[in-house]
Amino acid sequence: MKKMTDNQNREKFLKNLYNKLETEPSECQSHPYVQINNLSNETFADKTKDELLEICYEKVKELNIEMTEVTENDLEEKLKDIIISFGSGPMILPTDKRFDSIRPFLEKEYKEQISYWKEGAEYRESNINAAEQANIGIAFSEYLLAESGSIVVETSSGQGRTLHFLPTHYISIIPKSQIVPRSTQAINDYAKRIERGEKLGSAIHIISGPSNSGDIEMQLVIGLHGPLKVHYLVISDK
């Protein structure tokens, strides 16, 4: 009954609107979508990974993000440098197989300072509290978008979204092979993964550096709603 009433109210409202505008309703089929260009697919599509990285370097400067490219062999040393510059622990890491290669190093250096995001709904509050108390959050990103300097992360049972937003500092590790021109390519890749039947995270977030706000008198405040500092660590895997 309520749905019928809602529809009746909607039709009454639209009829009144048409009368006021002195027009008639028009079906969507009468106005098919026509794409006027292909910029979303063509922008930076001809760039190599190295060229995309250079574009990204320029963009992240505007976003107050530090970005460093390292080889896999130098990853641990550089990660240690960044952790020290951020004031060390406490730290929170996801439960993520991509950490398998560097977990022994991290646990050797910072065992007492690391907590892991625990899988299971019963750990929701303790996970959020650990993220809130963490000085540093470290996570892998799915993609790095060259055009905007943004990273793409997924929410999963091994890493809730607060792991990325609540720590005071945030380190994002990104394989160089995962740099794409812009969000179009990342979304296209997600579409292919869905077609292959791959399981994706429950939510996908695009993060563009530290939390910024200029709402009050146009004065830029960094870290108002999230990490104060963000560092992208790009691994030269290809």
C-alpha positions as CSV (number, residue, x, y, z in Angstrom):
1,M,0.0,0.0,0.0
2,K,2.8,2.4,0.9
3,K,4.6,1.7,-2.4
4,M,1.4,2.5,-4.3
5,T,1.1,5.8,-2.4
6,D,4.7,6.7,-3.1
7,N,4.2,6.1,-6.8
8,Q,1.0,8.1,-6.8
9,N,2.7,11.0,-5.1
10,R,5.6,10.7,-7.5
11,E,3.3,10.9,-10.5
12,K,1.4,13.8,-9.0
13,F,4.6,15.7,-8.4
14,L,6.0,15.1,-11.9
15,K,2.7,16.0,-13.5
16,N,2.7,19.3,-11.6
17,L,6.3,19.9,-12.6
18,Y,5.6,19.2,-16.3
19,N,2.7,21.7,-16.2
20,K,4.8,24.4,-14.6
21,L,7.5,23.9,-17.2
22,E,4.9,23.6,-20.0
23,T,6.6,20.4,-21.4
24,E,5.8,16.7,-21.8
25,P,7.5,13.7,-20.3
26,S,10.2,12.1,-22.5
27,E,11.4,8.5,-22.4
28,C,15.1,7.8,-21.8
29,Q,15.1,5.7,-25.0
30,S,14.5,8.9,-27.0
31,H,17.8,10.3,-25.7
32,P,20.4,7.5,-25.9
33,Y,23.7,8.2,-24.3
34,V,26.3,9.3,-26.8
35,Q,29.9,9.4,-25.7
36,I,31.5,12.6,-27.1
37,N,35.1,11.4,-26.7
38,N,37.2,8.6,-25.3
39,L,39.5,10.6,-23.0
40,S,38.7,8.4,-20.0
41,N,40.4,5.5,-21.8
42,E,43.0,7.4,-23.9
43,T,44.5,9.7,-21.2
44,F,48.1,8.5,-20.5
45,A,47.2,5.1,-22.0
46,D,50.3,5.3,-24.2
47,K,52.7,5.9,-21.3
48,T,55.1,3.3,-19.9
49,K,55.2,2.3,-16.2
50,D,58.3,4.6,-15.8
51,E,56.5,7.5,-17.5
52,L,53.4,6.9,-15.3
53,L,55.6,6.9,-12.2
54,E,57.1,10.3,-13.2
55,I,53.6,11.7,-13.7
56,C,52.6,10.4,-10.3
57,Y,55.7,11.9,-8.7
58,E,54.6,15.4,-9.8
59,K,51.0,14.8,-8.6
60,V,51.9,13.5,-5.2
61,K,53.9,16.7,-4.5
62,E,50.6,18.6,-4.6
63,L,49.0,16.1,-2.2
64,N,51.7,16.3,0.5
65,I,52.6,12.6,-0.1
66,E,56.2,11.3,0.0
67,M,56.9,8.6,-2.7
68,T,59.9,6.4,-3.1
69,E,60.7,3.7,-5.6
70,V,62.8,0.8,-4.3
71,T,64.0,-2.5,-5.5
72,E,62.7,-5.6,-3.8
73,N,66.2,-6.1,-2.3
74,D,66.1,-2.6,-0.8
75,L,62.5,-2.7,0.4
76,E,63.3,-3.7,4.1
77,E,66.0,-1.0,4.5
78,K,63.8,1.7,3.1
79,L,60.8,0.6,5.0
80,K,62.9,0.8,8.2
81,D,64.0,4.3,7.3
82,I,60.4,5.4,6.9
83,I,59.2,3.8,10.1
84,I,62.0,5.6,12.0
85,S,61.1,8.9,10.4
86,F,57.5,8.4,11.5
87,G,58.5,7.7,15.1
88,S,58.2,3.9,15.0
89,G,55.4,1.9,16.7
90,P,52.9,1.0,17.7
91,M,52.0,-0.3,14.2
92,I,49.1,-2.2,12.7
93,L,49.4,-4.5,9.7
94,P,46.7,-6.4,7.8
95,T,46.5,-10.2,7.7
96,D,47.7,-10.4,4.1
97,K,49.8,-13.0,2.3
98,R,51.6,-10.2,0.5
99,F,53.4,-9.5,3.7
100,D,54.9,-13.0,3.9
101,S,58.2,-11.9,2.4
102,I,58.8,-9.0,4.7
103,R,57.0,-10.3,7.8
104,P,60.1,-12.0,9.3
105,F,62.0,-8.7,9.0
106,L,59.2,-6.6,10.6
107,E,58.7,-9.1,13.4
108,K,62.5,-9.2,14.1
109,E,62.8,-5.5,14.3
110,Y,59.4,-4.5,15.7
111,K,57.8,-7.6,17.2
112,E,56.6,-5.9,20.4
113,Q,55.2,-2.9,18.4
114,I,53.1,-4.7,15.8
115,S,49.5,-5.8,16.0
116,Y,47.7,-7.5,13.2
117,W,44.1,-7.0,12.0
118,K,42.4,-10.1,13.2
119,E,39.8,-11.8,11.0
120,G,36.4,-12.3,12.5
121,A,33.5,-10.1,13.4
122,E,34.2,-10.8,17.1
123,Y,37.4,-8.7,16.8
124,R,35.7,-5.7,15.2
125,E,36.1,-3.4,18.3
126,S,39.6,-4.5,19.2
127,N,40.7,-4.1,15.6
128,I,39.3,-0.5,15.5
129,N,40.9,0.3,18.8
130,A,44.3,-1.1,17.6
131,A,44.1,1.0,14.4
132,E,43.1,4.1,16.5
133,Q,46.1,3.6,18.8
134,A,48.6,2.8,16.0
135,N,51.2,5.4,15.1
136,I,51.8,3.7,11.7
137,G,49.5,1.6,9.5
138,I,51.1,-0.3,6.7
139,A,49.2,-2.0,3.8
140,F,49.5,-3.0,0.2
141,S,47.5,-1.2,-2.4
142,E,45.7,-2.7,-5.3
143,Y,46.5,0.1,-7.8
144,L,48.3,3.4,-8.0
145,L,46.5,5.9,-10.2
146,A,49.1,8.1,-12.0
147,E,46.7,10.9,-13.0
148,S,45.5,11.7,-9.5
149,G,48.2,10.2,-7.3
150,S,45.7,8.1,-5.5
151,I,45.9,4.6,-4.2
152,V,43.1,2.0,-4.4
153,V,42.6,-0.3,-1.4
154,E,40.1,-3.0,-0.7
155,T,38.3,-3.8,2.6
156,S,38.5,-7.5,3.4
157,S,38.4,-9.8,6.4
158,G,42.1,-9.2,6.8
159,Q,42.0,-5.4,6.7
160,G,39.1,-3.2,7.6
161,R,38.9,0.3,6.2
162,T,39.9,1.9,9.5
163,L,43.4,0.4,9.2
164,H,43.9,2.9,6.4
165,F,42.3,5.9,8.1
166,L,42.9,5.8,11.8
167,P,46.7,5.5,12.3
168,T,48.7,8.7,12.6
169,H,51.0,7.8,9.7
170,Y,50.3,5.5,6.8
171,I,52.7,3.6,4.5
172,S,51.3,2.2,1.3
173,I,53.3,-0.5,-0.5
174,I,52.6,-0.7,-4.3
175,P,54.2,-3.0,-6.9
176,K,55.2,-0.9,-9.8
177,S,53.3,-3.3,-12.1
178,Q,50.1,-2.0,-10.5
179,I,50.5,1.6,-11.6
180,V,47.7,2.5,-14.1
181,P,47.0,5.8,-15.9
182,R,43.7,6.6,-14.1
183,S,40.7,5.1,-12.3
184,T,39.3,3.9,-15.7
185,Q,41.9,1.2,-16.0
186,A,41.6,0.1,-12.4
187,I,37.8,-0.2,-12.8
188,N,38.2,-2.1,-16.1
189,D,40.6,-4.5,-14.4
190,Y,38.1,-5.0,-11.5
191,A,35.5,-5.8,-14.2
192,K,37.8,-8.5,-15.7
193,R,38.4,-10.0,-12.2
194,I,34.7,-10.2,-11.6
195,E,34.2,-11.9,-15.0
196,R,36.9,-14.5,-14.0
197,G,35.0,-15.2,-10.8
198,E,37.6,-13.7,-8.5
199,K,36.5,-12.6,-5.0
200,L,36.9,-8.9,-4.4
201,G,36.8,-7.0,-1.1
202,S,33.6,-5.8,0.4
203,A,34.5,-2.2,-0.3
204,I,36.9,-0.4,-2.6
205,H,38.5,2.9,-1.4
206,I,40.4,5.5,-3.4
207,I,42.7,7.4,-1.1
208,S,44.5,10.6,-2.2
209,G,47.1,11.3,0.5
210,P,46.7,12.7,4.0
211,S,43.3,13.9,5.2
212,N,43.0,17.5,4.1
213,S,40.3,20.1,4.8
214,G,40.0,23.8,3.8
215,D,36.4,24.2,4.9
216,I,37.1,26.8,7.6
217,E,38.2,30.1,6.1
218,M,40.0,28.3,3.3
219,Q,42.8,27.4,5.6
220,L,44.3,24.1,4.7
221,V,44.5,21.7,7.7
222,I,46.3,18.4,7.1
223,G,45.4,15.3,9.1
224,L,42.0,16.5,10.3
225,H,40.2,13.2,9.7
226,G,43.0,10.7,9.0
227,P,46.7,10.2,8.8
228,L,49.0,13.2,9.2
229,K,51.6,11.8,6.8
230,V,51.5,9.3,4.0
231,H,54.3,7.6,2.2
232,Y,54.0,5.5,-1.0
233,L,56.6,2.8,-1.4
234,V,56.7,1.6,-5.0
235,I,58.5,-1.7,-5.5
236,S,60.2,-2.1,-8.9
237,D,58.9,-5.6,-9.5
238,K,58.8,-5.2,-13.3
